Amino acid sequence: MDKYFDNTSMFKAIYRWKWHVIIITVVAAVCGVIFSGPAFITPLYESEAVVYPSINDPYSDETFTEQMIQVMQSNEIMDSVVKDFDLMEHYRISTGYKYWKTALISEYRDNVRVSRTPYDAVVVKVLDKDPEIACAMVNDIVRLFDQKLQRMQKSKSLQAMKMYEYSLSHQEKFIDSLRDRLNTIASEYGVISVPEQSKEVSKAYINGGNDKAKELKKNLETYGPEVIALTERIVSESEVYSYTKYEYEEFVRHYNTELSFTNIVSEPYVSDKKAYPIRWVVVVLCGLGACLLSALVACLIERKSLQTK
């Protein structure tokens, strides 16, 4: 009796049981071929798109690619896809089932994958038993992402528009009040343009002066500084108003423009070859597993028989 069950005895045991091991391996491989067929496992077809984000404004500290993935994986887009393709019926999930929502989400997450490439692009992959539905779902996810970003952009633009409208309204009223004060000084005291009128008063005094020139001189001394200050303030406020209006019009353009937030690098297509299951992998794994298991059983039987001698 061998004292130790070494590698030599193991290979001898396998050799003695070689036909059993071979037959079991072949049978397991055949079973793998049969049970990986469409009669037992529904074949799934894959469709994918590769897109780059073209988001203009960041919504957080995340990169644009990370933001795109977050939006595409959101419950809002998932619910829209479920509704668009009636996935409850398509996945054969009954609402009478107690955990139908969990089952639906699990099935959706298993079949829909959104991931990042090493080059900061986003890959949208969909597996489905119908290749046309898989392709359509990929297109729908990209479309829904665009719509979601458009709504977010329009909402942001609308808030900014309201803020700028409020600011423009107050600036207009303030500039109008300054102009009204200038008009009042001009109509009541005759002070319109301080530099030019000062020259006229100086000429009048050189020529002997008169009561009208004296009165204008007095009004210029009294209201001249205010007129100069009002004029400068109107100019500066008008510049601020022009800049604010330009910013407002930019947000109006953004609000009224239908923007695209995706650059599609690779369009999805209807696959003509199933992606799951990969039958040769199933057959190899079944055969290899059966071979190893049967060899192990043969070694154990041999070892037990040696110990009983």
Number of C-alpha atoms within 10 A of each C-alpha: 9 9 7 8 14 9 9 9 15 18 14 13 20 20 14 14 17 17 11 16 22 16 14 18 23 18 15 21 23 15 16 20 17 15 15 21 15 11 9 9 12 14 19 20 23 27 25 24 20 21 23 20 21 14 19 10 8 10 11 8 8 11 13 20 20 17 17 28 20 13 18 23 18 12 12 14 20 19 12 14 18 18 11 11 14 12 16 17 11 12 14 10 16 14 12 7 9 9 11 14 14 10 16 19 15 12 15 18 14 11 15 22 17 19 17 17 11 6 8 15 21 24 20 23 20 27 25 23 17 16 21 16 18 26 24 16 25 26 19 17 22 21 15 19 23 22 17 17 18 19 13 13 20 19 13 14 20 16 13 16 19 12 12 19 15 11 15 18 11 13 17 14 11 14 19 13 13 19 15 12 15 19 16 13 18 15 11 9 16 16 23 18 14 16 11 9 18 18 10 15 20 13 13 15 13 9 9 8 13 11 8 11 19 14 14 18 20 13 16 23 14 13 19 21 12 15 22 16 11 17 16 12 14 18 12 13 17 15 12 14 19 13 12 17 16 13 14 20 14 13 21 16 11 16 19 10 11 13 16 15 21 19 12 15 13 12 13 21 17 16 17 10 11 17 16 16 16 12 16 13 13 17 21 16 15 20 22 16 15 21 22 13 15 21 24 16 16 21 21 15 13 19 17 11 11 13 11 7 6
